[in-house]
Amino acid sequence: MSIEVGSKVQGKVTGITNFGAFVELPGGSTGLVHISEVADSYVKDVNDHLKVGDQIEVKVISEKDGKTALSIKKAIDRPEGQTSSYSQRPPRQRSVDSRSKDIRSKGNFKSKESFEDKMSRFLKNSEENLSTLKRNIGAKQGGRGGRRG
């Protein structure tokens, strides 16, 4: 019996791991319910939700290379409009007009410093950092003349 993607089937939990649970499906095939597909809420330990031998209803999410991905939370029928218990991020309060104004104002930004000024400041800072680094490395290596024997 071939199991179709999108179908709901009854299965028996045959094994539990830290990343999910293996479920024996009709026809003798086995699929995996990943920990993220066990429940709508956060699942820290699969053992808190399932036990070996449990009969559960699962939905077939995908089947690739003989591996069947299953979901318990997608097998649960919900009324239309109701989503999972995870709270959705609220929509942003900014309007489209304010976003376009921000973009336009950033495009008109004029730097007070010229490119040459920025480059000379960068080179000065780089030289200072390199000299400090060389000084610190020299101190750690014993400095001034190296090792004496």
C-alpha positions in Angstrom: 0.0 0.0 0.0 1.5 3.3 -1.1 0.9 6.2 1.2 0.1 9.5 -0.5 1.5 12.9 0.5 -1.2 14.9 2.2 -3.2 11.9 3.5 -4.0 11.3 7.1 -3.3 7.8 8.5 -3.3 6.0 11.8 0.1 4.8 13.0 1.9 3.3 16.0 4.9 4.9 17.7 7.7 2.4 17.6 10.6 4.5 18.8 11.4 7.9 20.3 14.7 9.9 19.8 15.8 13.4 20.9 14.8 14.7 17.4 11.4 13.0 17.0 9.5 9.8 16.9 9.3 6.9 14.5 5.8 5.8 13.5 4.9 2.5 11.9 2.3 3.1 9.2 -0.2 0.8 7.5 1.6 -1.5 5.1 4.6 -1.9 7.3 6.4 1.3 6.3 7.9 3.6 8.9 8.0 7.4 9.0 9.5 10.1 11.2 7.6 12.8 13.1 10.2 15.5 13.6 10.1 17.2 17.1 8.9 20.4 15.5 5.9 18.6 14.1 4.8 16.9 17.4 2.7 19.8 18.8 1.7 23.4 18.2 3.6 24.5 21.4 7.3 24.3 22.0 8.4 20.6 22.5 11.6 20.2 24.7 11.3 16.5 25.1 9.2 14.2 22.8 8.7 11.8 25.7 6.4 14.5 27.3 4.0 14.1 24.4 4.4 10.5 23.1 5.1 7.0 24.4 6.2 3.9 22.5 3.1 2.0 21.5 0.8 5.0 21.3 -1.7 5.0 18.4 -1.7 8.4 16.7 -3.1 10.1 13.7 -0.5 11.6 11.4 -0.4 13.5 8.1 2.1 12.6 5.5 4.1 15.8 4.7 6.6 14.4 2.2 8.2 11.2 0.9 11.6 11.3 -0.6 14.2 8.5 -1.1 12.1 6.1 0.9 11.9 8.4 3.9 8.5 9.5 5.0 8.1 12.8 6.9 5.0 12.9 9.1 3.2 15.6 11.2 0.9 15.2 14.2 0.1 18.9 14.5 -1.0 19.2 10.8 -3.2 16.1 11.2 -5.4 18.0 13.7 -8.5 19.6 12.1 -8.9 23.2 13.1 -11.8 25.5 12.3 -11.1 28.0 9.5 -9.2 31.0 10.5 -7.7 29.4 13.5 -3.9 28.9 13.4 -1.5 27.3 15.8 -1.0 28.5 19.3 2.2 30.3 18.4 1.5 34.0 18.4 1.9 35.6 15.1 4.1 38.7 14.9 1.8 41.8 14.9 1.8 43.8 11.7 4.1 46.8 11.6 2.4 50.1 12.3 4.2 52.2 9.7 2.4 53.2 6.5 3.8 52.8 3.0 4.1 56.6 2.7 6.4 56.9 5.7 8.7 54.1 4.3 9.0 55.9 1.0 9.9 59.2 2.8 12.6 57.4 4.8 14.2 56.1 1.6 14.1 59.4 -0.1 15.6 61.2 2.8 18.5 58.7 3.0 19.2 59.2 -0.7 19.7 62.9 -0.1 22.1 62.4 2.7 25.3 64.4 2.2 28.4 63.6 4.2 30.2 66.4 5.9 33.5 64.6 5.3 35.0 64.1 1.9 36.2 60.7 0.8 39.9 61.8 1.1 39.3 62.9 4.7 37.7 59.6 5.6 40.5 57.7 3.9 43.2 59.6 5.8 41.4 59.1 9.1 41.1 55.4 8.4 44.9 55.1 7.5 45.9 57.0 10.7 43.7 54.7 12.9 45.1 51.6 11.1 48.7 52.7 11.7 47.9 53.3 15.4 46.3 49.9 15.8 49.2 48.1 14.0 51.8 49.8 16.2 49.9 49.0 19.4 49.5 45.4 18.2 53.3 45.1 17.5 54.1 46.6 20.9 51.8 44.1 22.7 53.2 41.1 20.7 56.8 42.2 21.4 56.1 42.3 25.1 54.6 38.8 25.1 57.6 37.4 23.2 60.1 38.8 25.7 60.9 41.9 23.8 64.3 43.7 23.4 66.8 41.3 22.1 65.0 38.1 22.5 66.0 35.1 24.6 69.4 35.0 26.4 71.1 31.8 27.1 
